[in-house]
């Protein structure tokens, strides 16, 4: 049976990569929204509509006749914007998330997949499992952590806390994603695209925010999309999944690999502790995804960085 799938945020990093992969499946009809972006990669056979998800009526229009909704749309940014203007992550995202769940429910959508964040986890030095999310957020994640956690609770309500016509919701907490179609804007980019841009441009001295010892879990976008596909095809009850690499790596190690790939030597690296930085250590446990989804990352960090650099140099 052919399914109608709506991917919100079809002009964004995750949305574009997800639509590319799903478009290979001829048993689905793909729909997507974008908002006020004149130039972005449009995937063949996807029906696009320009709609503002902060408007409930527009959300209801795009949810009609959908079987599955994947909520990729979000206001997102890098450390600088999160540090200076954290409210950009609060009200717009809450309005979009509430509107879309309400619209999907009223339209009779059978499954709603919400892309959350690992910012919902506390500042701990062990690999966090799905049940470790609390309301004790890392200070600089306080606003975005609360926004994501509040939205997760909304998802649980639609699945578990109403008596009639429940809607299956699945919450996905990604690692730190990177890859083609990411943001390479200096103001909005996250750490890997920021470092790639600086290295490719041969900046010298090359400035790194923080001391370079922060530990993060980086996952190449294709591996993340593979995990999402398994959720689409296999999960029909309310669940929460960490989709990450399951490995911790420092920013210094990432930079070293990028320099190696680009054969960029004899430069001065400046670590600036005064610039915005995020949580010092984030490790993520992916045992649940391995067991239930048969999820296993296939692309190494070095291979993923190489693919991302090649894409950036071809598209910058």
C-alpha positions as CSV (number, residue, x, y, z in Angstrom):
1,X,0.0,0.0,0.0
2,X,1.4,3.4,-1.0
3,X,1.8,5.8,2.0
4,X,1.7,9.5,2.1
5,X,4.7,10.9,4.1
6,X,5.1,14.5,5.0
7,X,8.7,15.7,5.9
8,X,8.5,19.2,7.4
9,X,11.5,21.4,6.9
10,X,12.3,20.1,3.5
11,X,14.8,22.9,2.8
12,X,16.9,22.1,5.9
13,X,19.9,19.8,6.5
14,X,18.0,16.8,7.8
15,X,15.0,17.3,5.6
16,X,16.9,17.4,2.3
17,X,18.9,14.3,3.2
18,X,15.9,12.4,4.4
19,X,13.8,13.3,1.3
20,X,16.7,12.2,-1.0
21,X,16.7,8.7,0.7
22,X,13.0,8.3,0.9
23,X,12.6,9.3,-2.8
24,X,14.2,6.0,-3.7
25,X,11.2,4.1,-2.3
26,X,8.5,4.0,-5.0
27,X,5.9,2.9,-2.5
28,X,5.6,6.3,-0.9
29,X,4.2,9.7,-1.9
30,X,6.5,12.4,-0.5
31,X,5.4,15.9,0.6
32,X,7.3,18.6,2.2
33,X,7.0,22.2,3.4
34,X,9.5,25.0,3.4
35,X,9.2,28.6,4.5
36,X,10.5,31.6,2.7
37,X,13.6,30.0,1.3
38,X,13.9,30.9,-2.4
39,X,16.9,28.7,-3.2
40,X,17.4,25.2,-1.9
41,X,17.8,21.7,-3.3
42,X,14.5,20.3,-4.3
43,X,14.2,16.5,-4.6
44,X,12.5,15.1,-7.7
45,X,9.0,13.7,-7.2
46,X,8.5,15.5,-3.9
47,X,5.5,17.9,-3.7
48,X,6.6,21.1,-2.0
49,X,4.5,23.8,-0.4
50,X,5.6,27.1,1.1
51,X,4.0,27.2,4.5
52,X,4.5,28.8,7.9
53,X,4.3,26.1,10.6
54,X,3.6,28.8,13.2
55,X,0.2,29.2,11.6
56,X,-2.1,26.4,12.7
57,X,-4.3,26.6,9.6
58,X,-1.4,26.1,7.3
59,X,-0.3,23.1,9.4
60,X,-3.8,21.6,9.0
61,X,-3.6,22.0,5.2
62,X,-0.4,20.1,4.8
63,X,-1.4,17.3,7.2
64,X,-4.5,16.3,5.2
65,X,-4.4,12.8,3.9
66,X,-0.9,12.1,5.4
67,X,-0.1,8.7,6.9
68,X,3.2,9.6,8.5
69,X,4.6,13.0,9.5
70,X,8.3,13.5,10.3
71,X,9.0,16.7,12.1
72,X,12.4,18.0,10.9
73,X,11.4,21.7,10.8
74,X,13.1,23.7,13.6
75,X,14.9,26.9,14.3
76,X,18.5,25.7,14.9
77,X,21.9,27.2,15.1
78,X,25.4,27.0,16.4
79,X,27.0,27.9,19.7
80,X,27.2,31.6,19.1
81,X,23.5,32.1,18.5
82,X,22.5,29.7,21.2
83,X,24.7,31.6,23.6
84,X,23.7,35.2,22.6
85,X,20.0,34.8,21.6
86,X,18.7,31.6,23.1
87,X,15.0,32.7,22.8
88,X,15.2,32.1,19.0
89,X,15.0,28.4,20.0
90,X,12.0,28.8,22.3
91,X,8.8,30.3,21.1
92,X,9.0,29.6,17.4
93,X,9.8,25.9,17.9
94,X,7.2,25.4,20.6
95,X,4.5,27.0,18.4
96,X,5.6,24.8,15.4
97,X,5.7,21.6,17.4
98,X,2.3,22.2,19.1
99,X,0.7,23.2,15.8
100,X,2.0,20.2,13.9
101,X,1.0,17.6,16.5
102,X,-2.5,19.1,16.8
103,X,-2.9,19.2,13.0
104,X,-1.5,15.7,12.5
105,X,-3.8,14.3,15.2
106,X,-6.9,16.0,13.7
107,X,-6.0,14.7,10.3
108,X,-5.8,11.1,11.5
109,X,-2.0,10.7,11.0
110,X,-1.0,7.2,12.2
111,X,2.6,8.0,13.1
112,X,4.4,11.3,14.1
113,X,8.2,11.2,14.3
114,X,9.7,14.1,16.3
115,X,13.4,15.0,15.9
116,X,14.5,16.0,19.4
117,X,18.0,16.7,20.7
118,X,20.6,15.3,23.0
119,X,20.4,18.7,24.9
120,X,17.6,17.1,27.0
121,X,20.3,15.1,28.9
122,X,22.1,16.4,32.0
123,X,25.8,17.2,32.2
124,X,27.2,13.8,33.1
125,X,30.4,11.9,32.2
126,X,28.8,8.6,31.2
127,X,27.0,7.5,28.0
128,X,23.4,8.6,28.4
129,X,20.5,6.2,27.8
130,X,17.0,7.2,26.8
131,X,15.8,7.0,30.4
132,X,18.5,9.4,31.6
133,X,16.7,12.6,30.4
134,X,15.9,14.8,33.4
135,X,15.0,18.4,33.9
136,X,18.6,19.2,35.0
137,X,19.9,20.8,31.8
138,X,23.4,22.0,31.1
139,X,23.3,25.8,31.7
140,X,23.8,26.9,28.1
141,X,21.3,24.3,26.9
142,X,18.7,25.4,29.4
143,X,16.3,27.1,26.9
144,X,16.7,24.6,24.0
145,X,16.7,21.7,26.5
146,X,13.4,22.8,28.0
147,X,11.9,23.4,24.6
148,X,12.8,20.0,23.3
149,X,11.8,18.2,26.6
150,X,8.4,20.1,26.7
151,X,7.8,19.0,23.1
152,X,8.7,15.4,23.9
153,X,6.1,15.5,26.7
154,X,3.5,16.7,24.1
155,X,4.4,13.6,22.0
156,X,3.9,11.3,24.9
157,X,0.5,12.8,25.6
158,X,-0.7,12.1,22.1
159,X,0.5,8.5,22.3
160,X,-0.2,7.5,26.0
161,X,-2.3,10.0,27.8
162,X,-5.5,10.2,25.8
163,X,-8.2,7.5,25.8
164,X,-9.5,7.7,22.2
165,X,-7.8,7.9,18.8
166,X,-4.3,7.8,20.1
167,X,-1.6,8.9,17.6
168,X,1.7,6.9,17.7
169,X,4.6,9.3,18.3
170,X,8.3,8.4,18.2
171,X,11.0,10.6,19.7
172,X,14.5,10.6,18.1
173,X,17.5,12.1,19.9
174,X,20.4,12.4,17.5
175,X,24.0,12.7,18.1
176,X,25.9,15.7,16.7
177,X,25.0,15.4,13.0
178,X,27.2,16.5,10.1
179,X,27.4,16.0,6.4
180,X,26.3,17.4,3.0
181,X,23.7,20.3,3.0
182,X,24.7,21.4,6.5
183,X,25.0,25.1,7.4
184,X,28.4,26.5,6.7
185,X,27.4,30.1,7.5
186,X,29.9,31.4,10.2
187,X,27.1,32.7,12.4
188,X,24.9,29.6,12.2
189,X,27.2,26.6,11.6
190,X,28.0,24.0,14.2
191,X,31.5,22.8,15.0
192,X,32.3,20.5,12.1
193,X,31.1,22.7,9.2
194,X,32.8,25.6,11.0
195,X,36.1,23.8,11.1
196,X,35.8,22.5,7.6
197,X,35.2,26.0,6.2
198,X,38.2,27.4,8.1
199,X,40.6,24.7,6.9
200,X,39.4,24.7,3.3
201,X,39.9,28.5,3.3
202,X,43.4,27.9,4.7
203,X,42.8,30.3,7.6
204,X,46.0,30.9,9.5
205,X,45.9,31.3,12.4
206,X,43.0,29.0,12.7
207,X,40.8,29.9,15.6
208,X,39.0,27.1,17.6
209,X,36.3,28.0,20.1
210,X,37.1,26.6,23.5
211,X,40.2,24.5,24.4
212,X,39.5,21.7,21.9
213,X,39.0,19.1,24.6
214,X,35.2,19.0,24.5
215,X,34.0,15.4,23.8
216,X,31.0,14.9,21.5
217,X,29.3,12.1,19.6
218,X,29.4,12.9,15.9
219,X,27.2,11.0,13.4
220,X,27.3,11.2,9.6
221,X,24.0,12.2,8.2
222,X,23.5,9.1,6.1
223,X,23.8,6.8,9.1
224,X,21.2,9.0,10.9
225,X,18.8,8.8,7.9
226,X,19.2,5.0,8.0
227,X,18.1,4.9,11.6
228,X,15.1,7.1,10.7
229,X,14.1,4.7,7.9
230,X,14.1,1.8,10.3
231,X,11.8,3.8,12.7
232,X,9.5,4.6,9.8
233,X,9.3,0.9,8.8
234,X,9.4,-0.9,12.1
235,X,8.0,1.1,15.0
236,X,4.3,1.4,15.7
237,X,4.2,2.4,19.3
238,X,5.5,5.3,21.4
239,X,9.3,5.0,21.7
240,X,12.3,7.1,22.3
241,X,15.6,6.3,20.5
242,X,19.1,7.7,20.6
243,X,20.5,7.6,17.1
244,X,24.2,8.4,17.4
245,X,27.6,6.9,16.8
246,X,28.0,5.6,20.4
247,X,31.6,7.0,20.4
248,X,33.1,10.1,22.0
249,X,35.7,12.2,20.2
250,X,37.3,15.5,21.1
251,X,37.2,18.6,18.9
252,X,41.0,18.4,18.6
253,X,40.7,14.9,17.2
254,X,38.1,16.1,14.6
255,X,40.4,19.1,13.6
256,X,43.4,16.8,13.3
257,X,41.4,14.5,10.8
258,X,40.2,17.5,8.8
259,X,43.8,18.9,8.5
260,X,45.0,15.4,7.5
261,X,42.4,15.1,4.8
262,X,43.2,18.5,3.5
263,X,46.9,18.1,3.8
264,X,47.1,21.4,5.6
265,X,50.3,21.7,7.7
266,X,52.5,24.3,9.3
267,X,49.7,26.5,10.6
268,X,49.0,28.1,13.9
269,X,46.0,26.9,15.8
270,X,44.5,29.3,18.3
271,X,42.2,28.0,21.1
272,X,40.0,30.7,22.4
273,X,38.4,30.0,25.7
274,X,36.5,33.3,25.7
275,X,34.3,32.3,22.8
276,X,31.0,30.5,23.3
277,X,31.3,26.7,23.8
278,X,28.9,24.0,24.8
279,X,28.8,21.0,27.1
280,X,32.3,19.7,27.9
281,X,31.4,16.0,27.5
282,X,28.5,14.3,25.7
283,X,28.5,10.5,25.4
284,X,25.5,8.7,24.0
285,X,24.4,5.1,24.5
286,X,22.8,3.5,21.4
287,X,22.1,0.0,22.8
288,X,18.3,0.4,22.4
289,X,18.6,1.4,18.7
290,X,21.0,-1.5,18.1
291,X,18.6,-4.0,19.7
292,X,15.3,-2.8,18.4
293,X,16.2,-1.1,15.1
294,X,19.2,-3.2,14.2
295,X,21.0,0.2,13.9
296,X,24.7,0.3,13.4
297,X,26.7,3.3,12.1
298,X,28.5,2.3,9.0
299,X,30.5,5.4,8.1
300,X,33.7,6.2,10.1
301,X,34.4,9.8,11.3
302,X,37.3,10.1,8.8
303,X,35.2,8.8,5.9
304,X,32.3,11.1,6.8
305,X,34.5,14.1,7.1
306,X,36.1,13.3,3.7
307,X,32.6,13.1,2.1
308,X,31.5,16.3,3.8
309,X,34.6,18.2,2.7
310,X,34.2,17.0,-0.9
311,X,30.6,18.1,-0.9
312,X,31.5,21.5,0.6
313,X,34.3,22.2,-1.9
314,X,31.9,21.3,-4.8
315,X,29.0,23.4,-3.5
316,X,30.5,26.3,-1.6
